Amino acid sequence: MLKIIKIGGGIIDNPQELTQFLNAFSKIEGPKVLVHGGGKGASKMLQQLGIEPKMVDGRRITDQPTLDVVTGLYAGNLNKSIVANLQEFGTNAVGLSGADGNVIKGNKRPVKTIDYGFVGDITLDGINVDFLQLLIDNGYTPVLCAITHDGNSQLLNTNADTIASTVAEALAVKNEVQLNFCFDKIGVLRDVNDDSTLIPVINKELYQELKAEGVIFEGMIPKLDNAFRVIDNGVKEVTLVHANNINGDIKTILC
């Protein structure tokens, strides 16, 4: 089974936890792809440069100065540091932005009520499946950052969850795919503050019941809605797991 694994900002922001995660990731047998966001590093760097970060509903407004910073961090220092750590742990990784090998092409998000700037939206036909499959079949582990491009020289800041989901769905045409979201919770919880309330398995019927009851933490709903969409479109299963337990049994499986 091909595993697509996405790590979130909470892990990226903690160098020790990130190193532990990458060590555990390297021990996963079989083909795999890693997708990473940027954590809080971009906001810190922007502030150091005298640029005030702009966020709307948790989404970054990406003007040109912001794009320059996030590209340098996501596709540069962070991506290459992750790749270097994986090489140390025996995983032959290849760090990629969406422009490298034309691996992920997107479109600048159209302006509706909010102008997000240089933010990219992607679709299945923007994923270069042949290139990714070539790397995977030859024993390389792609490491994808949150920078894509539009095919006309414009780089775009793109949501890492969206990249992971879309890549998983695209690769599911030729592979049995498991999509894994690694974050700072052990899975989906009935009580977000109580790990003993873990829900180990959720199917679509149970998910609808949990949403109707107001059990699912509001911030998790977009992630879970998207997860069930990719399951409907060929992904075998989706897991939500603490990044410190990527090889363990404590997780939530969506199926």
N, C-alpha and C positions, 0 to 999 in steps of 0.2 A: 504493500500500500504506500502511495506517495503522500507524505505529510507536509502540509502547508502550515507553518507556525508563525503567528504574529505576536510580537512582544510590544507591550505598551510603555508609556512614559514613566510610570512608577518604577519600573525596573531599570530603564535606561538612565534615570536620574541618580541611581545608586550604583557606583562603580563596582563595589564588592558583590552585590546581588547580580549585576549584569555578568560579571566574570563567572559566578557560580552557575548561572543559567546557561551560558555558552558552553561551559564544561559539560553540563548535563545534556544540552542539545547535541553535542558532538558524540555522545554515547548512543543516540537514537540510531538504530540500525535501519538500513534501507534508504531509498531516495527521499530527499527533503528539500524544502525551500523555506528561507527565513525572510520575513517582512518586518521592518521596524519603522516606528515613528521617530519623533525627535525629542520627546519629553519637554522639560522646562528650559532646556539649555538655550533654545533660540530666544526666548524672552529675556533671559539673563544677558545674552550677548547683545541683543538689541539695546537694552538699557545701558550697558557699558559703553555703547557707541552713541548714546544720547538720543536713541530712537524709541519712542514710547510704543510698546506693543498694543495692537488694537484687536480686541476680541468681541464677537457678537454671538451670544448663546453658545459659548465654548468653541467657536470656530474663528480661526485667525483671518483677519483682513491682511491680504498680502500685496502691499504696494511694491514698487521696484526696489527700494532700499531693503525692505523686509525679505523680498525674494532673494536678493544677493546674499543676505545673511543665512537664510535657511538652506539655500543651495550649498553654501560653503560648509555648513554644519552637517546637514543630513547626508548629502551625497559625497562630502569630503571627509572631514575628520571623524565623524561618528561612524559612517559606513566602513571606512578603511580600518578604524580601530577594532570594530567588530570582526572584520575579515582577518585581521592580524591575530586576534585572540583565537579565532577558530582554527587558523593554521597551527598555532601552538598546540591546540588540543587534538590535532590530527584530522581536521575536516578541511578538505581542499575546497575552499569557498571562493566565489567570484562576486565581488561587490558591484552592483549595477544601479544606475539611475534609469529612469524610463527611456532616456535618449540613447543609452548604450545598447548597441545591437538593435535599436528601434524596438526595445522590449515592451514598453508600455506607451502608447500614444493616446492622448486625450484631447479635450476641447476646453477652452477657457469658459468658465461658468458664466452664463448670460446674466446680465443685470436685470433683476426684478425689483423687489423692494430694497435690496441691499447689494451694493457693489463690493464683491469679495476680492476684487483685484485679480492677481495672477494665480487663481485657484483653478485646478483642473477637475473635470468630470470625465470618467472613463466608462467604456462599454466593452463587451466581449470582443468585438472586432478590433479593438485597439491593442489586444494582447498578442504578442508575437509567440504563439504556441510552439512553432517549429524551432525557434531559437532556444527557448527554455527547455524544450524536450531534448534538443541536441546536447545541451550542457548536462542535464540530468542523466541521460543515457550514457554519457561518457564519464560519469562519476564525480561531476562537479556539483557543488551546492550553491545555487544562486542566493544572494543576499540583496533583497530589493529595498531601497529607501523610498521615502515619500515624495520624490521629485519625478515628474513625468515630463512629456513635451508634446507639442501640437503638430510636429512635422514641418513647421515653418520657422524654426530657430527659436521658438519661444518655450522656455522652461515654465513648469507649472507646479505649484505646491498642491499635493493631492493627499486626501485622507488615507492613512495607512490601513485602516479597517476595510475601506472600500477596495484598496489594492489587493489585500489578502483574499477577500471574498471573490473578486472578479477573476483573479489568477486561478483560484481553486476551481471555480466554475468552468473556466476555459480549459484547464488541464484535465478536468473530469471527462472530457470527450474521449481521451485516449488512456486514461488511468483510473484506478480506483483511488479516490482522494478522500483524505481526512483533513478537515480544517480545524486548527487549534488556536484559540485566543488565550494568550497567557497574560494575566494581569495580577492585581494585588488582592484578589479574593480566591477562595478555594473552589468557587463555582457559583451557581445560582442559589441564592439563599432566600428562605421565606422571611427571615429577619436579617436585614443587611448587617446588623451588628452582632449576630450570633452564628458562629460557624457550625454549631450543632444542628442548624436548620437547613443544611445542604439538601438540595433536591438532586439526587444522583442521575436520574433519567427523566427527560421531558420529551414527549411526543407532541404533535400539533394539537391534539384534542386537549391534553392537559395544559398546554401553554395557553390556549384560549380561556380555559377555566381560571387559571392563575391570573391572567390579565383582568378578566371580568371581576374577580374577587379583590383586585388591587394589591395582590401579593407581590408581584414583580416590581422591583425598584424601578422608578420611572426612567432613570438614566440607562437602564439595561434594555428597555423595550426596542429602541432602534437596532441595537446589536442583534437581539434575538429575532426580530422580524426579518432582518437581512439573512440571518443564519438559516431560518426555515425556507427562505426564498432559494438559497443555493442548494439546499437539500432537494427541493422540488425540481431543481434544474441539473441534478446528476451527482452532486457531492454526496458521498456515502454517509458521512456523519460529521457533526461539528461538536467540538468539546470546548468547555470553558474551564480553565485550570489555573491554579496559582503557579507563577513562573518558577517558584522554588520546588515544584512538585511535578515537573513536566513528564517524568518517567514513572510517576506513582499512580495509584488507583483512586485517589480522592479527587473527584472532578464531577462536572455535570456533562452528561452526554445528551446531545440533541439528535433525534432521529425521526 
